[in-house]
Amino acid sequence: GENVEQHPSTLSVQEGDSAVIKCTYSDSASNYFPWYKQELGKGPQLIIDIRSNVGEKKDQRIAVTLNKTAKHFSLHITETQPEDSAVYFCAAREGGGGADGLTFGKGTHLIIQP
Amino acid sequence: NAGVTQTPKFQVLKTGQSMTLQCAQDMNHEYMSWYRQDPGMGLRLIHYSVGAGITDQGEVPNGYNVSRSTTEDFPLRLLSAAPSQTSVYFCASSRTTTSYEQYFGPGTRLTVT
């Protein structure tokens, strides 16, 4: 099955700086890579995703890059703000359908220092 | 739309007790799933359903049962609770089995003493 590694487990950045979270996956058949943001006491919320036929995707201050050859993908947050403080999870899903669900990384606690 | 709803928000059980965690969605989604979230472990898939009457096991199914009698509801049953089942449980749904985006409920925090 798929295995997703996520680093770092905790990331502290100054407000206004950029933050980068990295994930690697093991199954070359995986073709969908979402990123979820989880605020305290809430369920994960999808913030951006990328499919294996695309190398980069941007949505305002957040972007995701994918390197299929190296089997890694990254989340980039620019101009960080206090409301970006949360736990972020990367995930991967194998091709052929969603029946087996997502395989998640263990999460990164992002702390934005004022 | 309310999206994905879960009840209760919090629950404390004693070892050996049984209970059902409720999950409902009002988006007419075919696919529903249950995950558990433990500190430092991310989210792990317990059971999933690709439609009414069809369920299957995920990564960590032992100690849990599910059923899907309607499209809207997907309850998770703990038959005999154990301390190892202390966790936060999330229900999720997506439009079809091959749809990419999953929507998560707010979670149920379960403590087994």
Interface residues (C-beta under 8 A of the other chain):
Chain A: G1 V4 Q6 S9 Y32 P34 Y36 G41 K42 G43 P44 Q45 L46 D49 R51 F89 R93 G97 G98 A99 D100 G101 L102 F104 G105 K106 G107
Chain B: V4 Y31 S33 Y35 G40 M41 G42 L43 R44 L45 Y48 V50 D56 G58 E59 F90 A92 S94 T96 T97 T98 S99 Y100 E101 Q102 Y103 F104 G105 P106 G107
